[in-house]
Amino acid sequence: MSASPVAVPAPVTEERATARPTAVVYCEANLGQVDGKTANGLLRHSERYEILSVIDSQRAGLDSGMVLDGEDNRIPVRRDLDDALAGAAKLPDYFIFGIAPASGMLSPAERELVLDAMAHGMSIVNGLHEFLNDDPEFAAASAIHDVTITDIRRPKDKRDLQTFTGRINDVLCPRIAVLGTDCAIGKRTTATLLTQALRSRGLHAVMVGTGQTGLIQGAKYGLALDAVPAQFGAGEVEAAVLEAYDAEDPDVIVIEGQGALSHPAYSSSAFILRGSRPQAIVLQHAPARPSLVDFPMFPLPTPESEIHLLETFAETKVIGMTLNHEGMTDAEVSAAIVLYEANLGLPVTDALTRSPDRLADMAQLAFPELRSKLTIGSR
């Protein structure tokens, strides 16, 4: 039984890349910001969709890659939907809602915009907690305009949800979870880059997604964990890892993290630790972030405190740390890497601005048995 909670097209191989459906991503006033994490992720990596443009009137006319990472990715930022459609060679197949607000709901203006996209003939990809297929107005628009709505976060029927079985102990390959000191801190990006770095060395690495953005990007295995009832959280994570293991016989499984174990508002990290039982953790941290996102009354945990909590809560080991460089210069990132490596006794890197080899090295150092599976030249 598939662990994915929604019916979405199969991930795209390189040979089928030209056949990917096209999409416009909505990210008004949030491109490069915390709440724009779905759009940010899709602009950096998308196996499932060819992203034509992103909507954000505050950055219209810019290249989205320059906004995010200072590198041209040839995906333009458009002023509004009309501007995005005018700049497309033909009608895009999908309109993707790329903002992840804390409310998880559409504003009245956003409702009108999504309905307008449907009226133009575009299908909708919705990553919010609000399920548009359950809304009579959206259901009617879907029928009238002959378009689809994909509610990414919709979980499986409760009769199909799985509780924890203990079969995770049958998974014999290394399991590495990418967790963090806060939500929206870059865990999914680091998990994606770690998986790619391991593959570049000839290892069969598979990523299990646990959030809506990873599923929209094209994760073959996973679920939107924060929409699953608590009783089934650990079991559904376990089921997703087992599905990946049984289908792929991988050398390594990388599990995307959610929230933070120490975070007072979210419990997803606990389900990931219980369900996947990772032998190793890569910790994501933002040195310049003073407090938790959306909770300024709570200071950001230190890496030391989060590592202690993780290793006390679960039978696992933090094998390295990756930095989110928001609010930092490159020189400050370099200095932070040196400082944290000295203080923590762990390898530290910035997954986006430093060599991906440093990510792969973390896994190789933690699991020496992987050396025999590396391609020649990577040993």
C-alpha positions in Angstrom: 0.0 0.0 0.0 1.4 3.4 -0.9 2.3 5.7 1.9 1.6 8.8 -0.1 -1.7 10.4 1.0 -2.5 11.9 -2.4 -2.7 10.7 -6.0 0.0 12.6 -7.9 1.9 11.9 -11.1 4.9 9.7 -10.9 8.3 11.5 -10.4 10.0 12.4 -13.7 13.2 10.7 -14.9 15.8 12.7 -16.9 14.6 11.0 -20.1 11.0 12.3 -19.5 12.0 15.7 -18.3 10.6 17.5 -21.4 7.2 15.8 -20.7 6.7 17.5 -17.3 3.6 19.5 -16.9 4.1 23.3 -16.7 3.3 25.4 -13.7 3.1 29.0 -12.4 3.8 29.3 -8.6 2.1 31.9 -6.5 4.2 33.5 -3.8 3.0 37.1 -3.4 5.2 39.1 -1.0 6.9 36.0 0.2 9.5 35.0 -2.3 12.7 34.2 -0.4 10.9 34.5 2.9 10.0 31.9 5.5 6.3 31.6 4.5 7.3 31.2 0.8 9.1 28.0 1.5 7.0 25.9 -0.9 7.7 28.3 -3.8 11.4 28.6 -2.8 11.8 24.9 -2.8 10.1 24.4 -6.2 12.3 27.1 -7.7 15.4 25.3 -6.5 14.3 21.8 -7.3 11.3 20.3 -9.1 11.1 16.8 -10.6 7.4 16.8 -11.2 6.7 20.3 -12.8 8.4 22.6 -15.2 8.2 25.9 -13.3 7.6 28.7 -15.8 7.4 31.7 -13.4 6.6 32.8 -9.9 4.2 35.5 -8.9 5.4 38.2 -6.4 4.6 41.8 -7.3 7.3 43.1 -4.9 10.0 41.4 -6.9 8.5 41.5 -10.4 11.0 41.7 -13.2 13.8 39.9 -11.3 15.1 36.4 -11.8 13.9 34.2 -9.0 17.2 32.4 -8.7 18.9 35.8 -8.1 16.4 36.6 -5.4 16.9 33.2 -3.7 20.6 32.3 -4.2 22.3 35.1 -6.2 22.4 32.8 -9.3 20.3 33.1 -12.4 17.9 30.2 -12.8 15.9 31.7 -15.8 12.6 31.5 -13.9 11.2 35.0 -13.9 9.2 36.8 -11.2 5.9 38.1 -12.5 3.7 40.9 -11.2 0.4 38.9 -11.2 -1.5 36.1 -12.9 -2.2 38.1 -16.0 1.5 39.0 -16.3 2.5 35.3 -15.8 0.1 34.1 -18.5 1.2 36.8 -20.9 4.8 35.7 -20.5 4.1 32.0 -21.1 4.3 30.5 -24.6 1.0 28.6 -23.9 -1.4 28.2 -21.0 0.4 26.6 -18.0 -1.0 23.3 -16.9 -1.0 24.1 -13.2 -1.3 27.0 -10.7 0.6 26.0 -7.6 -0.1 27.8 -4.3 3.4 28.3 -3.1 2.9 30.1 0.3 2.7 28.2 3.6 1.1 30.6 6.1 0.7 29.7 9.7 -3.1 29.7 9.3 -3.0 27.1 6.6 -5.9 28.8 4.9 -6.6 31.0 1.9 -7.4 34.7 2.4 -10.5 36.1 0.6 -8.2 37.7 -2.1 -6.4 34.4 -2.6 -9.6 32.5 -3.0 -10.5 34.9 -5.9 -7.1 34.4 -7.5 -7.3 30.6 -7.4 -10.8 30.7 -8.8 -9.5 33.0 -11.6 -6.7 30.6 -12.4 -9.3 27.8 -12.7 -11.4 30.0 -15.0 -8.4 30.3 -17.3 -8.2 26.5 -17.5 -5.4 25.8 -15.0 -5.5 22.9 -12.6 -4.7 23.7 -8.9 -2.0 22.2 -6.6 -2.9 23.2 -3.0 -0.5 22.5 -0.2 -2.6 24.2 2.6 -4.5 22.5 5.4 -7.7 23.9 3.8 -8.9 21.2 1.4 -10.3 22.9 -1.7 -12.1 19.8 -3.0 -14.3 20.0 0.0 -15.4 23.6 -0.7 -18.6 23.8 -2.8 -17.4 26.8 -4.7 -14.1 25.3 -5.7 -15.7 21.9 -6.5 -18.2 23.6 -8.8 -15.4 25.6 -10.5 -13.5 22.4 -11.0 -16.4 20.8 -12.8 -17.4 23.9 -14.8 -13.8 24.5 -16.1 -12.8 20.9 -16.4 -9.8 21.2 -14.2 -8.5 19.3 -11.2 -7.6 20.3 -7.6 -4.9 18.3 -5.8 -5.0 18.8 -2.1 -1.5 17.6 -1.2 -2.0 17.5 2.5 -5.2 15.4 2.4 -4.4 12.2 4.4 -5.5 8.7 3.5 -8.9 7.5 4.7 -8.6 6.6 8.4 -9.3 2.9 7.6 -6.1 2.9 5.5 -3.8 4.7 8.0 -1.2 2.5 9.7 0.0 2.3 13.3 3.6 1.5 14.2 4.5 -2.2 13.8 8.2 -2.5 14.6 8.9 -3.6 11.0 11.3 -0.7 10.8 13.9 -3.0 12.3 13.8 -5.0 9.0 15.3 -2.0 7.2 19.0 -2.9 7.2 20.4 0.1 5.3 21.5 3.4 7.1 18.7 5.8 7.8 19.6 9.5 8.1 17.1 12.1 9.3 17.6 15.8 8.6 16.1 17.6 11.6 16.5 21.1 12.9 16.3 23.7 15.6 13.2 25.3 14.2 10.5 25.0 11.5 11.1 26.5 8.0 14.9 26.4 8.5 16.0 24.4 5.4 15.6 20.8 6.4 14.0 19.7 3.2 16.6 21.5 1.0 19.4 19.9 2.9 17.8 16.5 2.7 17.4 16.9 -1.0 21.0 18.0 -1.5 22.3 15.2 0.8 20.4 12.6 -1.3 21.8 14.1 -4.5 25.3 14.2 -3.1 25.2 10.5 -2.1 23.8 9.6 -5.6 26.7 11.5 -7.2 29.0 9.1 -5.5 27.2 6.1 -7.0 25.2 5.2 -3.9 21.5 4.4 -4.3 20.1 7.0 -2.0 16.3 7.5 -1.6 14.6 10.4 0.1 11.4 10.0 2.1 9.4 13.3 2.1 7.3 14.3 5.1 5.9 17.6 4.0 3.7 19.1 1.3 6.6 20.8 -0.6 8.6 17.6 -1.0 5.6 15.9 -2.3 4.9 18.7 -4.8 8.6 18.6 -5.9 8.3 15.0 -6.8 9.2 12.8 -3.8 8.3 9.3 -4.7 7.8 8.2 -1.1 6.4 10.1 1.8 3.4 11.8 3.3 2.3 15.2 4.6 2.9 14.3 8.2 1.3 17.3 9.9 -2.1 16.3 8.4 -2.0 12.8 9.9 -3.8 12.1 13.2 -1.3 11.7 16.0 -2.2 8.0 16.7 -0.9 7.2 13.2 2.1 9.5 12.9 4.8 7.1 13.8 3.2 4.3 11.8 2.7 6.3 8.7 6.4 7.4 8.8 7.4 3.8 9.3 5.2 2.7 6.4 6.8 5.3 4.1 10.3 4.2 4.9 9.4 0.5 4.5 7.8 1.2 1.2 11.0 2.9 0.0 13.1 0.1 1.3 11.1 -2.7 -0.1 10.7 -1.1 -3.6 14.2 0.3 -4.0 16.7 -1.8 -1.9 18.6 1.4 -1.3 22.1 1.9 0.2 20.8 4.9 2.2 17.5 6.3 3.1 17.3 10.1 3.9 14.2 11.2 5.9 13.1 14.9 5.7 12.4 16.5 9.0 9.6 18.6 10.2 9.5 21.3 12.9 12.0 20.7 15.7 11.9 18.2 18.6 12.2 21.1 21.0 9.5 23.3 19.3 6.5 23.9 21.6 4.0 24.1 18.7 4.9 21.0 16.6 5.2 17.3 17.4 6.2 16.0 13.9 9.9 15.4 14.8 8.9 13.0 17.5 6.9 10.9 15.0 9.9 10.9 12.6 12.3 9.7 15.3 9.9 7.0 16.5 8.7 5.9 13.1 11.9 5.8 11.1 14.3 5.1 14.0 17.2 6.8 12.2 20.7 5.7 13.2 22.0 9.2 12.4 20.8 12.8 12.3 22.1 15.8 10.4 21.0 19.0 12.3 20.0 22.2 10.5 20.5 25.5 12.3 20.3 29.2 11.6 23.0 31.0 13.6 21.6 34.5 12.9 17.9 33.6 13.7 17.2 35.0 17.2 13.9 33.3 17.9 11.5 30.7 16.7 9.6 31.5 13.5 6.2 33.0 14.4 7.0 32.7 18.1 9.3 35.6 19.0 8.8 34.9 22.8 10.9 31.7 22.4 14.6 32.0 21.6 16.1 29.7 19.0 17.6 26.6 20.8 21.4 26.2 20.7 22.7 23.3 18.7 24.2 21.9 21.8 20.8 21.8 23.6 19.0 20.3 20.5 21.7 17.7 20.1 21.4 16.7 23.7 17.6 16.5 23.4 17.7 14.4 20.2 20.2 11.9 21.5 18.3 11.6 24.8 14.9 11.2 23.2 16.0 8.6 20.7 18.6 5.9 20.1 20.5 7.9 17.5 23.5 10.1 16.9 23.9 13.5 15.4 26.6 13.1 12.8 26.9 16.7 11.5 25.4 20.1 11.2 24.3 22.2 8.3 23.7 26.0 8.4 21.0 28.2 7.1 22.9 31.3 6.1 19.9 33.8 6.4 21.2 37.2 7.6 24.8 36.1 7.3 27.7 37.1 5.0 29.8 34.5 3.4 32.6 35.4 5.8 30.3 34.9 8.7 29.3 31.5 7.5 32.9 30.4 7.2 33.6 31.7 10.7 30.5 29.9 12.0 31.6 26.6 10.4 35.0 26.8 12.1 33.5 27.7 15.5 30.8 25.1 15.5 33.2 22.3 14.3 35.5 23.2 17.2 32.7 23.4 19.8 30.7 20.4 18.7 33.4 18.1 17.4 31.2 17.5 14.3 31.6 18.3 10.6 29.6 21.5 9.7 28.7 23.0 6.4 26.3 25.2 4.5 24.4 22.9 2.1 23.6 25.7 -0.3 26.9 27.6 -0.5 29.5 24.9 0.1 30.5 21.8 -1.8 28.0 19.0 -1.7 30.9 16.7 -1.1 30.9 17.9 2.5 27.4 16.5 2.9 28.3 13.1 1.4 31.4 13.0 3.7 29.2 13.2 6.8 27.3 10.1 5.8 30.5 8.3 4.7 32.2 9.1 8.0 29.2 7.9 10.0 28.7 4.7 8.0 32.2 3.4 6.9 30.4 0.3 5.4 29.2 2.6 2.6 32.8 2.9 1.3 32.6 -0.4 -0.4 29.6 0.7 -2.4 31.1 4.0 -3.7 32.0 4.4 -7.3 35.6 4.4 -8.2 37.1 7.8 -7.7 34.9 8.6 -4.7 36.6 6.4 -2.2 
